[in-house]
Amino acid sequence: MLRTRNPVHALTASERDAALELCARNLPANVFVAARLLEGVLTTQPGTVLGHKVDGRLEALCWSSANLVPVEADETELAFFADRVRRWRRHCASILGPADQVAELWRHLAPSWGPARAVRSNQPLMSAMELPSSLGVELDPRVRPATVGEVDLVMPAAAHMFEGEIGYPPYTGSGAAYRTALLALIERGHTFVAVEEGAVVFKADVGSVALGCAQIQGVWLAPHLRGQGLAAPLMASVVEQVMATRARWVTLYVNDFNASARATYRHVGFEDVGTFSTVLL
């Protein structure tokens, strides 16, 4: 039996603007991929973004690196993407993005990639466009961008957050590569911290910025400070600073079972705008 040629192709730099236009259809959901496009990934990491065209028009994307992230893909396109990446199992740590697209992509990949370590099928995608202070939310004045010299203070907090979220440590050994990644965020002014007595007690990162939208990730509060009403002013201060310096539209996604975090985000002005899902491999 003849095998139909898979129409998916690796995007080139000449297709960047078309890809950004596609991401803009649902920017809160697609800001991660849009940011990578603006950072020049089509030139620096060719083959990382896959695309599908219909009648010469780009209609769907899939970020295909350590994570798989579908963008505006329908069932047919997700089947094509799955077929293209099926042999890449060892290179991928997760599939994440809009819940319906992730579920369909995983349906195709599960027989050869499964079982998953965890499937988080309901992660509310939230966004905010109003300054928290304009809503009467108190701001914690301690929150500020981390400095380059504080990378070793940030590292334990970041590692604790990662392990609590993902279920295993982010590094073994010296952690030099992990430290380098954290330093890159700090150098860009994308890590915000509150420091007490020489230790980071709160952190949050801006993981992606594109087309007037910023996505916050890696939010962490020291365990001994939780449940004291501190989270909302701390988070509000991050959002206020991001809106003032990065983008007025701020997004994030959160596990549905994290009721306290969801309440905090709503308190500082976030509203549900969709549903994400993550398959941890």
Helices and strands as residue ranges (DSSP letters): E 9-10, G 13-15, H 16-23, G 24-26, H 27-38, H 41-44, E 49-54, E 57-64, E 67-71, H 75-85, G 86-91, E 94-98, H 99-113, E 118-128, G 132-135, E 144-145, G 148-150, H 151-166, H 176-187, E 191-196, E 199-210, E 213-221, G 223-225, H 231-245, E 249-253, H 259-267, E 271-280
